[in-house]
Amino acid sequence: MKRFLVLVNPLSHGGRSGRILPRLRTLLPEGDFVVLENIDEASRLAREAKGYEAVVACGGDGTVNAVARGVLANSNTSLKFGVLYTGTSPDFCLVHGIPTDAEQAIAVLRGGAVREIPVLTANGEPFFCSLNLGMGAAVAASANRLRPKFGDFLGTFWSVLREVMRGRRYDIKVNEDEIRGVAHALITRMSRIAGGLKIALPPLDDNEYALWFVKDISRFGCLRIVWNLYRGKPCGEIRVLRGKTIISSASPLAVEYDGDPHGTLPVSVDLFPTRLRLVVPQNEGECRCKNRS
């Protein structure tokens, strides 16, 4: 049995994974490569994998998320999760220091450290970047259409600007606390949320996560917020949450996480009971008590 099960999405980034697959097989002879027929197969194969040191996602965000969910559901609690990223928006890799260059990423798989990272859930389903409400859901849907043509930065930037100019506002309830006039809200443990946008998070314990939101602000004020997000400057409001959080609204409000739509509010957010054993570069160190993202 080989060390790594590599699950390849051949359609990622306009077929980039499929094009470089022969090179990946040469660079990683100790890997069993499986070309996926659909994204659901990624979760199933990762969940059922036996005898491997690590299961590796080769593709974009959708592939990373699907394979990671399968690893979390695998009965082997020591199974590791690795990434060979070939998508368009490598926020997960940037936060955790995983190279997007194929040779460097394979070197990490062979000799990297393991960081056990806390994972958030939405209605019991794990997500790995951020959960967005309202504006974020519309931005994600638009950016997914534009990124293949214009790239990660421009596709996301144009989508954000369009939603800012629409000026829509929402009223939400976080547990029993009502927040009115919200332009955008998200829940995350990661400082990078999409296409170059960065949130200045406080240090978080492993049992904590952040609610970030902007409210009672004009379109011009939103543009200033966007500028600060691209620079990673503190902006908006942040609440540190623990345990289960219920987010609801009186009217239908779209929910998006990890770049894909997932219905409307209400949504229940919590921490997954086990951590993901992620393979990261040795110089990134071992699992830490504080979230470095």
PAVEXTI-553640 format. One line per 4 residues: number of its first residue (from 1); their letters; for each residue x, y, z of C-alpha. Coordinates in nm, 3 decimals. Layout:
BEGIN
NUM) a) X:Y:Z ~ ...
//
This chain:
BEGIN
1) mkrf) 0.000:0.000:0.000 ~ 0.133:0.343:-0.093 ~ 0.164:0.626:0.159 ~ -0.081:0.874:0.005
5) lvlv) -0.425:0.850:-0.150 ~ -0.446:1.149:-0.389 ~ -0.800:1.242:-0.497 ~ -0.783:1.451:-0.815
9) npls) -1.057:1.679:-0.947 ~ -0.968:1.689:-1.320 ~ -1.192:1.993:-1.382 ~ -1.039:2.222:-1.121
13) hggr) -0.927:2.563:-1.254 ~ -1.034:2.491:-1.610 ~ -0.879:2.144:-1.608 ~ -0.539:2.235:-1.459
17) sgri) -0.535:1.929:-1.230 ~ -0.589:1.699:-1.526 ~ -0.317:1.870:-1.730 ~ -0.049:1.839:-1.463
21) lprl) -0.153:1.491:-1.344 ~ 0.126:1.307:-1.534 ~ 0.384:1.536:-1.371 ~ 0.230:1.482:-1.027
25) rtll) 0.248:1.104:-1.070 ~ 0.619:1.137:-1.150 ~ 0.688:1.370:-0.858 ~ 0.495:1.156:-0.609
29) pegd) 0.544:0.786:-0.696 ~ 0.438:0.687:-0.344 ~ 0.086:0.818:-0.414 ~ -0.222:0.629:-0.534
33) fvvl) -0.392:0.876:-0.770 ~ -0.769:0.854:-0.824 ~ -0.936:1.083:-1.079 ~ -1.276:1.183:-0.940
37) enid) -1.597:1.159:-1.137 ~ -1.781:1.401:-0.907 ~ -1.729:1.597:-0.587 ~ -1.942:1.361:-0.374
41) easr) -1.703:1.079:-0.463 ~ -1.422:1.278:-0.301 ~ -1.588:1.269:0.042 ~ -1.681:0.903:0.010
45) lare) -1.334:0.783:-0.092 ~ -1.170:0.988:0.184 ~ -1.416:0.854:0.439 ~ -1.355:0.492:0.332
49) akgy) -0.974:0.516:0.286 ~ -0.778:0.247:0.469 ~ -0.407:0.181:0.507 ~ -0.285:0.527:0.404
53) eavv) -0.078:0.777:0.597 ~ -0.267:1.069:0.444 ~ -0.548:1.150:0.203 ~ -0.458:1.437:-0.029
57) acgg) -0.696:1.677:-0.205 ~ -0.577:1.778:-0.554 ~ -0.803:2.055:-0.681 ~ -0.962:2.381:-0.572
61) dgtv) -1.165:2.485:-0.269 ~ -1.454:2.249:-0.342 ~ -1.219:1.951:-0.362 ~ -1.029:2.056:-0.048
65) nava) -1.353:2.089:0.147 ~ -1.504:1.761:0.023 ~ -1.191:1.556:0.093 ~ -1.140:1.717:0.435
69) rgvl) -1.498:1.629:0.532 ~ -1.432:1.270:0.435 ~ -1.109:1.258:0.638 ~ -1.295:1.389:0.944
73) ansn) -1.551:1.109:0.901 ~ -1.286:0.836:0.859 ~ -1.269:0.580:1.142 ~ -0.887:0.615:1.148
77) tslk) -0.839:0.907:1.388 ~ -0.466:0.931:1.303 ~ -0.530:0.984:0.930 ~ -0.367:1.299:0.794
81) fgvl) -0.501:1.547:0.539 ~ -0.280:1.701:0.269 ~ -0.334:1.951:-0.012 ~ -0.201:1.983:-0.367
85) ytgt) -0.379:2.303:-0.463 ~ -0.474:2.367:-0.826 ~ -0.770:2.604:-0.782 ~ -0.813:2.981:-0.811
89) spdf) -0.843:3.110:-0.453 ~ -0.588:2.946:-0.219 ~ -0.696:3.115:0.106 ~ -0.686:2.789:0.304
93) clvh) -0.329:2.725:0.185 ~ -0.215:3.082:0.255 ~ -0.344:3.076:0.612 ~ -0.177:2.744:0.692
97) gipt) 0.146:2.804:0.500 ~ 0.091:2.527:0.244 ~ 0.274:2.597:-0.086 ~ 0.073:2.610:-0.407
101) daeq) 0.377:2.510:-0.614 ~ 0.347:2.137:-0.687 ~ 0.707:2.038:-0.603 ~ 0.709:2.236:-0.280
105) aiav) 0.368:2.101:-0.176 ~ 0.486:1.744:-0.235 ~ 0.795:1.811:-0.023 ~ 0.560:1.919:0.257
109) lrgg) 0.357:1.598:0.219 ~ 0.673:1.390:0.258 ~ 0.836:1.574:0.547 ~ 0.588:1.818:0.695
113) avre) 0.456:1.851:1.046 ~ 0.098:1.783:1.154 ~ -0.117:2.064:1.287 ~ -0.449:1.965:1.440
117) ipvl) -0.684:2.245:1.341 ~ -1.029:2.313:1.490 ~ -1.311:2.295:1.235 ~ -1.641:2.484:1.236
121) tang) -1.975:2.336:1.137 ~ -2.293:2.479:0.987 ~ -2.601:2.272:1.073 ~ -2.360:1.989:1.152
125) epff) -2.165:2.007:0.824 ~ -1.796:2.106:0.849 ~ -1.669:2.416:0.673 ~ -1.310:2.533:0.651
129) csln) -1.296:2.903:0.557 ~ -1.590:3.131:0.636 ~ -1.968:3.133:0.653 ~ -2.119:3.445:0.495
133) lgmg) -2.466:3.596:0.507 ~ -2.651:3.808:0.254 ~ -2.390:4.009:0.065 ~ -2.130:3.736:0.105
137) aava) -2.357:3.477:-0.055 ~ -2.420:3.707:-0.354 ~ -2.048:3.788:-0.386 ~ -1.952:3.420:-0.380
141) asan) -2.205:3.330:-0.650 ~ -2.084:3.612:-0.874 ~ -1.713:3.553:-0.806 ~ -1.746:3.182:-0.888
145) rlrp) -1.866:3.283:-1.235 ~ -1.602:3.553:-1.290 ~ -1.284:3.398:-1.144 ~ -1.223:3.147:-1.426
149) kfgd) -1.220:3.435:-1.675 ~ -1.068:3.725:-1.480 ~ -0.869:3.552:-1.205 ~ -0.912:3.533:-0.829
153) flgt) -0.843:3.897:-0.737 ~ -1.036:4.075:-1.015 ~ -1.328:3.832:-1.007 ~ -1.372:3.879:-0.633
157) fwsv) -1.307:4.255:-0.643 ~ -1.570:4.324:-0.908 ~ -1.825:4.105:-0.729 ~ -1.767:4.288:-0.399
161) lrev) -1.800:4.632:-0.561 ~ -2.125:4.538:-0.731 ~ -2.282:4.422:-0.406 ~ -2.157:4.728:-0.216
165) mrgr) -2.326:4.959:-0.467 ~ -2.654:4.771:-0.432 ~ -2.654:4.885:-0.071 ~ -2.872:4.611:0.073
169) rydi) -2.906:4.584:0.453 ~ -3.026:4.301:0.675 ~ -3.153:4.242:1.028 ~ -3.021:3.927:1.193
173) kvne) -3.046:3.764:1.533 ~ -2.740:3.600:1.692 ~ -2.885:3.371:1.958 ~ -3.113:3.625:2.133
177) deir) -2.919:3.937:2.033 ~ -3.067:4.133:1.741 ~ -2.831:4.321:1.508 ~ -3.001:4.566:1.269
181) gvah) -2.881:4.728:0.949 ~ -2.613:4.470:0.872 ~ -2.430:4.522:0.542 ~ -2.231:4.201:0.577
185) alit) -2.169:3.935:0.841 ~ -1.951:3.626:0.852 ~ -1.825:3.360:1.090 ~ -1.471:3.229:1.065
189) rmsr) -1.150:3.122:1.234 ~ -0.940:3.223:0.931 ~ -0.795:3.565:0.858 ~ -0.821:3.520:0.480
193) iagg) -1.175:3.484:0.357 ~ -1.165:3.515:-0.027 ~ -0.969:3.661:-0.317 ~ -0.725:3.872:-0.116
197) lkia) -0.975:3.987:0.151 ~ -0.826:3.963:0.501 ~ -0.979:4.014:0.846 ~ -0.770:4.128:1.142
201) lppl) -0.880:3.864:1.393 ~ -0.787:3.863:1.759 ~ -0.604:3.556:1.894 ~ -0.855:3.274:1.927
205) ddne) -0.846:2.975:2.159 ~ -0.924:2.641:1.999 ~ -1.280:2.651:2.137 ~ -1.348:3.000:1.997
209) yalw) -1.448:3.154:1.665 ~ -1.529:3.503:1.543 ~ -1.843:3.679:1.420 ~ -1.737:3.976:1.203
213) fvkd) -1.996:4.225:1.079 ~ -2.052:4.576:0.945 ~ -2.371:4.768:1.024 ~ -2.522:5.117:1.002
217) isrf) -2.286:5.228:0.727 ~ -2.320:5.408:0.393 ~ -2.210:5.282:0.052 ~ -1.901:5.504:0.078
221) gclr) -1.832:5.363:0.422 ~ -1.859:5.013:0.278 ~ -1.601:5.102:0.013 ~ -1.363:5.213:0.289
225) ivwn) -1.426:4.881:0.468 ~ -1.345:4.691:0.147 ~ -1.020:4.889:0.108 ~ -0.923:4.803:0.466
229) lyrg) -1.008:4.436:0.412 ~ -0.772:4.417:0.115 ~ -0.499:4.571:0.333 ~ -0.580:4.350:0.632
233) kpcg) -0.650:4.655:0.851 ~ -0.887:4.638:1.150 ~ -1.242:4.732:1.052 ~ -1.599:4.636:1.128
237) eirv) -1.704:4.476:1.457 ~ -1.588:4.142:1.596 ~ -1.747:3.922:1.861 ~ -1.569:3.614:1.990
241) lrgk) -1.810:3.322:2.024 ~ -1.797:2.985:2.200 ~ -2.020:2.683:2.174 ~ -2.333:2.667:1.961
245) tiis) -2.459:2.987:1.796 ~ -2.795:3.015:1.623 ~ -2.821:3.285:1.355 ~ -3.166:3.368:1.224
249) sasp) -3.361:3.640:1.046 ~ -3.727:3.736:1.008 ~ -3.705:3.725:0.626 ~ -3.516:3.476:0.403
253) lave) -3.143:3.550:0.397 ~ -2.897:3.351:0.188 ~ -2.618:3.150:0.352 ~ -2.286:3.068:0.184
257) ydgd) -1.982:2.889:0.316 ~ -1.657:2.788:0.155 ~ -1.768:2.952:-0.170 ~ -2.094:2.762:-0.225
261) phgt) -2.460:2.848:-0.148 ~ -2.630:2.654:0.134 ~ -2.988:2.771:0.154 ~ -3.111:3.042:0.389
265) lpvs) -3.115:3.124:0.759 ~ -3.152:2.998:1.027 ~ -2.817:2.826:1.066 ~ -2.659:2.660:1.370
269) vdlf) -2.281:2.711:1.402 ~ -2.061:2.505:1.631 ~ -1.721:2.336:1.651 ~ -1.672:1.988:1.507
273) ptrl) -1.600:1.734:1.785 ~ -1.262:1.628:1.636 ~ -0.982:1.823:1.471 ~ -0.842:1.793:1.121
277) rlvv) -0.483:1.658:1.113 ~ -0.342:1.890:0.847 ~ 0.006:1.840:0.697 ~ 0.192:2.174:0.703
281) pqne) 0.557:2.280:0.653 ~ 0.794:2.187:0.934 ~ 0.882:2.551:0.999 ~ 0.515:2.626:1.067
285) gecr) 0.556:2.424:1.386 ~ 0.333:2.186:1.573 ~ -0.030:2.237:1.677 ~ -0.065:2.560:1.875
289) cknr) -0.304:2.665:2.148 ~ -0.374:2.998:1.979 ~ -0.499:3.031:1.622 ~ -0.225:3.203:1.420
293) s) -0.461:3.292:1.132
//
